Amino acid sequence: MTMTKTRPIAALGACAAALLLAGPLAAQETASATDCPVTEFAMGLRFQQQSAEVRALQRQAYNIATMRLDAAVQGAADPSKLAVVTDLDETVIDNSALLARDLANCHTYDAWDTWLPWERDGNPTLIPGAKEFLDHANGLGVTIRYISDRADEQKEHTLATLTELGLPQVSAESVLLLGPPKVERRDIVSQDHQIVLLLGDTLHDFDGRFRKTPLDEQKATVDQEAAKWGAEWIVFPNAGYGTWSEAQLTAWDAETVIEEW
């Protein structure tokens, strides 16, 4: 997850009140983009939370990660010196319920001002395949490190959430939260482990060149590192939020022609 404040907060009290009276479904389906700009997220969030395709992509990512990890362990003298480094939000745990609640309230959720209460009191669920993969890594004796931009001052709550979800190797030492950039936290892991897999939904989960850089540069770096995707770097789908959210769409410039099938 990248907590980048890309938009002003949509504090639209009258709009939110009216839509809440009509119910969350009405809020998502009937609010106009003018009155409630956050509705532009609705289709992406619906895909992220409800589609079978996202579930398939998540399981596909973990299947690939399992194959890659098994291959790495086969050639290792000491699997405990190997490390899997994974992001948490939208990679291991699903926070879409928070986003759906904020969307229903006409609140721009990628301002992240509702995130701290969610860390304390929310109930995220597991991404499909996450626990199976992490349990498999743990069973192989591989070291797991969780690197997330959740708040370090609320670390006890994140540790409690991960423990409640039954994830392995959860401790104050294994969970590295917001402070230094992720690249520096990965360097800490690299001091005494060989990182064989990076898992994440945001590109700076993989390389510091993706952090706070223009979208065109990110795309170019993706292509430069083509061989690493699905080999060392396992990326998960996240249509709910990201640095791409304000990018302009490229449209076909031909005149619209309507034909019946």
Secondary structure as GFF3:
##gff-version 3
##sequence-region A 1 261
A	DSSP	alpha_helix	13	22	.	.	.	ID=ss1
A	DSSP	alpha_helix	24	30	.	.	.	ID=ss2
A	DSSP	three_ten_helix	37	41	.	.	.	ID=ss3
A	DSSP	alpha_helix	42	50	.	.	.	ID=ss4
A	DSSP	alpha_helix	52	74	.	.	.	ID=ss5
A	DSSP	three_ten_helix	79	81	.	.	.	ID=ss6
A	DSSP	beta_strand	82	86	.	.	.	ID=ss7
A	DSSP	beta_strand	93	94	.	.	.	ID=ss8
A	DSSP	alpha_helix	96	104	.	.	.	ID=ss9
A	DSSP	three_ten_helix	109	111	.	.	.	ID=ss10
A	DSSP	alpha_helix	115	121	.	.	.	ID=ss11
A	DSSP	beta_strand	125	126	.	.	.	ID=ss12
A	DSSP	alpha_helix	130	139	.	.	.	ID=ss13
A	DSSP	beta_strand	143	147	.	.	.	ID=ss14
A	DSSP	three_ten_helix	152	154	.	.	.	ID=ss15
A	DSSP	alpha_helix	155	164	.	.	.	ID=ss16
A	DSSP	beta_strand	175	176	.	.	.	ID=ss17
A	DSSP	alpha_helix	182	190	.	.	.	ID=ss18
A	DSSP	beta_strand	194	200	.	.	.	ID=ss19
A	DSSP	three_ten_helix	203	205	.	.	.	ID=ss20
A	DSSP	three_ten_helix	208	210	.	.	.	ID=ss21
A	DSSP	alpha_helix	215	224	.	.	.	ID=ss22
A	DSSP	three_ten_helix	226	228	.	.	.	ID=ss23
A	DSSP	beta_strand	233	235	.	.	.	ID=ss24
###
